[in-house]
Every structure is written in structure tokens, then in C-alpha cells.
Amino acid sequence: MSSYDVIVVGAGSVGVPIALALGEKGLKILVVDKNPSPGQGENKHGIGGIRATHSDSAKIITGLRSLEIFSTWEERFGDDIEWVKGGYTFPAYRAADEQLLKGMLPTQKKYGLNIDFVGPGEMQVIVPGINPEGLIGGTFSPDDGSASPLLAISAFYRRAVELGVEFRFKEEIRGLLVGNGNIQGVAAESGRYWAPVVVDAAGPYSKDLCRTVDVDMPVVPESHEAGITEPVQQFFTSMVVDMRPIPGSKNYYFYQNRHGQVIFCLTPEPPLRGTDKRETSVFLPQISTRMVTLMPRLRNLRVRRVWRGLYPMSPDGSPLVGWNREIQGLVHATGMCGQGFMLGPGLGEVIARMITHETNEEDKIILEALSPYRVFGAEEVLK
Ligand SMILES: Cc1cc2nc3c(=O)[nH]c(=O)nc-3n(C[C@H](O)[C@H](O)[C@H](O)COP(=O)(O)OP(=O)(O)OC[C@H]3O[C@@H](n4cnc5c(N)ncnc54)[C@H](O)[C@@H]3O)c2cc1C
């Protein structure tokens, strides 16, 4: 069967931008996905938050590049991906959170992030109706924002097709093909496809994919639920992240989209490992209580629907990106945790340059920090 310069397994948040960036370099690319169209894995479960507000240099640099791609997409290519520059807000009600947020500012500013710690008065202007009781202030990064994951990935996909990238849907990859320590291609249901470079962008299923060649990728799927309300008149634009853990959940986050709907998501504690995507009766009472306490005016909103998807979790909350050291030509682009949509476009370009041996100094910082072979230490603070 056909041979390619690069095969990407997974047409998701990361696989499509990688293919797009490689397509821009004129390479012959094949993307294979078991689903019927792009973004039908976890991409479509994301709520669309896009930020460069991270705690470490690699994700800040990547996030800034992603923001540039999302925010200029419509003017460059004409597709409306529902980009909104609403900013990200991390309110602080505890001295420990104030310290944590302020402690990250020097690193964030060093890499060019537009962010500041604002007092309680300004916080109440940015998030009208936020509970003022005990509010110390918080960070606001006005250049962060949101977009529709399905509109964005469809736009990236169409552009990749224009550049000659080939996509095969409804094709499950049964295994990677290796000979003499080199990747040779992939075994799909319908036959074999050949390439000297294969990218593992299989998200929550990376472990299964890599197991076929005895590579143990530490990616574990975790279930997360989200929901969306009916549309109402616009009354806030920023993504609000409440970092305070309470029994049953860690943080939760929400924003009002361009249609006036409030979209929300919560991090359960303890984590719900596995691939169960059935909605629960626990989530809505859990998150609505928290949201209404933080912002009482949300109490009259009616929820339209909830859904549940998977975070492809790495051991420390940061992606796993780089060449495999045992199998030449195998690239890992996985473990995106809760940030694959926002990191995808930036990482796509870095990975394309890695494959064509054109990395720059910033790429090296990113690839070193996200190496699958790093020593996994403490969890990334804003994961
Ligand atoms: C409720 C919720 C809210 C979220 N909110 C946000 C957010 O606001 N911002 C953000 O950045 N992220 C968010 N995320 C996280 C984001 O959705 C994921 O990090 C991201 O989609 C992962 O991208 P990926 O490309 O690794 O995986 P996916 O997008 O799932 O892509 C992997 C693809 O690989 C395919 N595949 C896997 N194995 C095979 C195989 N063997 N053969 C063929 N195809 C295969 C799958 O079908 C899939 O299409 C959220 C996630 C959830 C669940």
C-alpha cells in the first residue's frame, strides 16, 4: 500500500495541527483515525478554553503561539472558529492562592504573557457578580480566550486537506510496524501504510497503541464532565477558574460563550480513571452549588445538557512530546491532560520542526521540558 513521509495516528486536538504544520512544509502526510471525522475523540469534549497562563516556560511559550494561531485564524483563512478574547481569571480567596498566583508572575511575564494580579475591586469589574466576601483579588490575563473546538479542528482539517494532507477515517490502527529498531509504518484494518516517521497522537489510547511495539507510555485516561446552559444576554467574558479544592472536587472553570451560553467543567477528586463516558447524576449538583456560591447571579440559569469525556493524563500534568529513544522514527505527541485543545496548534508547529530537524531555541526549551523521558516530579501547578 501507499507510503508517506509521515503518518499521524489520531485526527484530534494535536494530530490535526501536527499534520497541518507538516503539510505546510510540503511533506506527504497521512492521518488515520478510527472515528468518522476530525475531532470526534476528545477534542469535541473540550469546553474551548485557550490560555498561555501556565506556570512553566514550555507551556507558556506554546500557549502564546497557539493564541496567535487561534486569534488570527479568521483573518488569515476566513473561517469563523468562534474565537473570543475574553481573558482568564484566577480569583484568590485564600492567602495561599494569592501567594501561588503572585509567585508565578515573574516567569509568566519573562516569556511575554500579558498578566497581572488585580485587587478585589477590579476583579468585581472583570467578573460582575463574583462573590466579594473574602475576595483578595486574583490574576487576569486579558489576551487568553476561547474558541469552538469542533469549528477550529474542522478549519484546521480543511486547510490541511488543501495542503495535500491525506486523511483516512473509520480506520483503526491495530499496531505500529517496526523493523531493525526503526518504525516502518502502521497496520490498519484495511492494510498497511508505510512511513519512516509515525506520530503517536492517539490521546487517551496512546498506551494501547504503543503497547503494540512494547513501549510503555504513561498515559492514563481520566473522566471529566462538562455542561452548557441556555443562552442569556452577555454578562461576562472571562474564563473563571476557581482553584479551591473541596471534598469531591478540585478546581472548576466556566465562561460565557459568544452565544451567551455558560459552559462549565470540573476536576473530580479523587480522579475518575478509565474510559467511562456516561454522564453522572453527581456532577450537576456538585458544580452548580460551587458556581452559584462563587457567582450567585448564575442561579437562575437553566442547564441544557451535560457530557463526559476523557483527559489523557500524564504523571505530572504536562504533555509527553518527543522522539522515542528505542524505536527510531516514532514520535510521541500525547498526554495532553486537560489542555490539548489549547496547546495543539503551538505544539503542532514545534513537532513539525522537530521532525524536519529545524528546531529553534524556544523549541528546544519546550522539547526538553516535555520530554517523555523526563523525571516526573511535582504536578504542574495550573494543570
Ligand atoms: C470535559 C472536558 C473539558 C475540556 N476542556 C478543555 C479546554 O477548555 N481546553 C483545552 O485545551 N482542553 C480541554 N480539554 C482537554 C482536551 O479535550 C484534550 O486534552 C484533547 O482533546 C486531547 O487531544 P489529543 O489529540 O491528545 O486526543 P484526541 O483529541 O482524543 O485525539 C486522539 C485521536 O486518536 C484517535 N485514535 C486513538 N487510537 C487510535 C487508533 N488505534 N487507531 C485510529 N485512531 C485512533 C481517536 O479516535 C482520536 O480521534 C477538555 C476535556 C474534557 C473531557
The ligand as a MOL file (V3000), in Angstrom:
LIG
                    3D

  0  0  0     0  0            999 V3000
M  V30 BEGIN CTAB
M  V30 COUNTS 53 58 0 0 0
M  V30 BEGIN ATOM
M  V30 1 C -14.8820 17.9450 29.7880 0
M  V30 2 C -13.5930 18.3510 29.1550 0
M  V30 3 C -13.2520 19.7110 29.0550 0
M  V30 4 C -12.0580 20.0930 28.4550 0
M  V30 5 N -11.7860 21.4220 28.2960 0
M  V30 6 C -10.6540 21.8020 27.6570 0
M  V30 7 C -10.3660 23.1840 27.4360 0
M  V30 8 O -11.1310 24.0640 27.8040 0
M  V30 9 N -9.1950 23.4970 26.7920 0
M  V30 10 C -8.3110 22.5430 26.3810 0
M  V30 11 O -7.2640 22.8890 25.8410 0
M  V30 12 N -8.5760 21.2270 26.5750 0
M  V30 13 C -9.7060 20.8380 27.1950 0
M  V30 14 N -9.9600 19.5230 27.3840 0
M  V30 15 C -8.9240 18.5380 27.0720 0
M  V30 16 C -8.8400 18.2480 25.6000 0
M  V30 17 O -10.1220 17.8850 25.1090 0
M  V30 18 C -7.8180 17.1080 25.4000 0
M  V30 19 O -6.6150 17.4270 26.0490 0
M  V30 20 C -7.5060 16.9330 23.9340 0
M  V30 21 O -8.6600 16.7450 23.1660 0
M  V30 22 C -6.5430 15.7610 23.7370 0
M  V30 23 O -6.1040 15.8260 22.4260 0
M  V30 24 P -5.4830 14.5550 21.7030 0
M  V30 25 O -5.2460 14.9480 20.2880 0
M  V30 26 O -4.3800 14.0320 22.5150 0
M  V30 27 O -6.6610 13.4710 21.7910 0
M  V30 28 P -7.9830 13.3700 20.8780 0
M  V30 29 O -8.4890 14.7220 20.5050 0
M  V30 30 O -8.8910 12.4280 21.5670 0
M  V30 31 O -7.4260 12.7000 19.5540 0
M  V30 32 C -6.9160 11.3860 19.5410 0
M  V30 33 C -7.4900 10.7030 18.3310 0
M  V30 34 O -6.8090 9.4590 18.1470 0
M  V30 35 C -7.7210 8.5270 17.6480 0
M  V30 36 N -7.1830 7.1990 17.9160 0
M  V30 37 C -6.7110 6.7290 19.0970 0
M  V30 38 N -6.2390 5.4750 18.9550 0
M  V30 39 C -6.4080 5.1540 17.6420 0
M  V30 40 C -6.1210 4.0010 16.8750 0
M  V30 41 N -5.5460 2.9190 17.4140 0
M  V30 42 N -6.4450 3.9930 15.5590 0
M  V30 43 C -7.0230 5.0970 14.9840 0
M  V30 44 N -7.3150 6.2150 15.6730 0
M  V30 45 C -7.0050 6.2580 16.9720 0
M  V30 46 C -9.0070 8.8390 18.3860 0
M  V30 47 O -10.1340 8.3650 17.6780 0
M  V30 48 C -8.9660 10.3630 18.4680 0
M  V30 49 O -9.6930 10.9890 17.4280 0
M  V30 50 C -11.1630 19.1090 27.9630 0
M  V30 51 C -11.5220 17.7510 28.0300 0
M  V30 52 C -12.7130 17.3720 28.6120 0
M  V30 53 C -13.0610 15.9150 28.6820 0
M  V30 END ATOM
M  V30 BEGIN BOND
M  V30 1 1 1 2
M  V30 2 1 2 3
M  V30 3 2 2 52
M  V30 4 2 3 4
M  V30 5 1 4 5
M  V30 6 1 4 50
M  V30 7 2 5 6
M  V30 8 1 6 7
M  V30 9 1 6 13
M  V30 10 2 7 8
M  V30 11 1 7 9
M  V30 12 1 9 10
M  V30 13 2 10 11
M  V30 14 1 10 12
M  V30 15 2 12 13
M  V30 16 1 13 14
M  V30 17 1 14 15
M  V30 18 1 14 50
M  V30 19 1 15 16
M  V30 20 1 16 17
M  V30 21 1 16 18
M  V30 22 1 18 19
M  V30 23 1 18 20
M  V30 24 1 20 21
M  V30 25 1 20 22
M  V30 26 1 22 23
M  V30 27 1 23 24
M  V30 28 2 24 25
M  V30 29 1 24 26
M  V30 30 1 24 27
M  V30 31 1 27 28
M  V30 32 2 28 29
M  V30 33 1 28 30
M  V30 34 1 28 31
M  V30 35 1 31 32
M  V30 36 1 32 33
M  V30 37 1 33 34
M  V30 38 1 33 48
M  V30 39 1 34 35
M  V30 40 1 35 36
M  V30 41 1 35 46
M  V30 42 1 36 37
M  V30 43 1 36 45
M  V30 44 2 37 38
M  V30 45 1 38 39
M  V30 46 1 39 40
M  V30 47 2 39 45
M  V30 48 1 40 41
M  V30 49 2 40 42
M  V30 50 1 42 43
M  V30 51 2 43 44
M  V30 52 1 44 45
M  V30 53 1 46 47
M  V30 54 1 46 48
M  V30 55 1 48 49
M  V30 56 2 50 51
M  V30 57 1 51 52
M  V30 58 1 52 53
M  V30 END BOND
M  V30 END CTAB
M  END
